[in-house]
Amino acid sequence: MSDPIQLAQWMAGDFSNYKQSYEYPTLFAHIRIFFRPLPFEFFNTIGFYSEQVYDYDLWSPYRQGVHRLIPRGNEVYIENYALDDPMLYAGAARDLEILSTISPNCLKRRYNCSMVFRRRGGESFVGSVEPGNNCIVPRNGRKTYLVSEVEVTERTWTSRDRGFDLDTHEQVWGSAAGALEFEKRDSFASEVPIVF
């Protein structure tokens, strides 16, 4: 199986960090991450809609996005897009009727914020935001650049997102307690189109 297909099938799912939040409740909230495959026709390749939500409030995601996978030699490049009015699509990862209302013309490309994944051995893919410190995230009146590190296996998703001040390189936001560790609760791998 090609790397892009393998990565997409492992990404496609409903992930929860319940165990981590139960063991360390003062350090980690209970979070769910959903990566729902989009129909092939959306990008004419593999695409995803994603949501990150607190488990106690599944209809109010705090992060939503659309992602397009592009094979590049021994890497998988994932373009990231923002939605014009994200709350219109809240719950789309769990409700296919809402998912079907998302169209390419409601997206804005997040330039310099793509993720680059490489296979590590046979068991995982590791990814990070494209180099250059140019993925700018305004936070509390400061311009920060995103540092994002991800590891994906067939059953897990481990990620750490942090924002650093553009001038001082001091960490402004993100987990001080380490990476978020998710386990797959449900797989949507059967919805991934086999295109590569």
C-alpha positions, 0 to 999 in steps of 0.5 A, a space after each residue: 500500500 502506498 504511503 499516502 493511502 496508508 497515512 490517510 487510512 490511519 488518520 481517518 477516525 475519531 480519536 480520544 485522549 480519555 486515558 491521558 485526561 483521566 490519569 492527569 486531569 489537572 494537566 489535560 482536558 478530555 479532547 476528541 479529534 475527528 478526521 473525516 474523509 471527504 468525497 473524492 470529487 471534493 479535491 479530486 484526491 484524498 481530503 479530510 474535514 477535521 474537528 477538535 472538540 472538548 468531549 463535554 461539548 461536541 457541538 462547539 469545536 475549537 478548531 476546524 479545518 480541511 486538508 488535502 493530501 499530496 504525494 511528494 516523493 517519499 513525503 506526504 504534503 498536507 495542505 491546510 484550509 480554513 473555513 469561511 464560517 466554521 460554525 456552520 459546519 460544526 458536527 460535520 465529522 459526525 454527521 454526513 449531512 452537514 459534511 455534504 454542505 462543505 464546498 471548496 468555495 468556502 475555503 481559504 488556503 492557510 499558506 505556509 501552514 502545510 504539514 509534511 509527513 514521512 514514514 518512520 519504519 513500518 509502524 508510524 508516520 511523523 509530521 511537522 509544519 513546513 519549515 521556515 517559521 512562517 505559519 503565523 497564528 495571532 494570539 492575545 495581540 501577539 504574532 506567533 509562529 506555529 510549531 506542530 509535531 505529530 506522530 500517527 500509527 494505525 491506532 494512535 495520534 500524538 500531537 503537540 502544537 505550540 506558538 512562539 513569539 515571532 521576535 523573541 521565540 518565547 513560547 506564548 501558547 500550547 501545552 506546557 505538559 507535553 504532547 496530547 496522546 490520543 487513541 482511535 475510538 472509531 475508524 473511517 478508513 473505509 471512506 478513504 478513496 484509493 487513488 494513488 
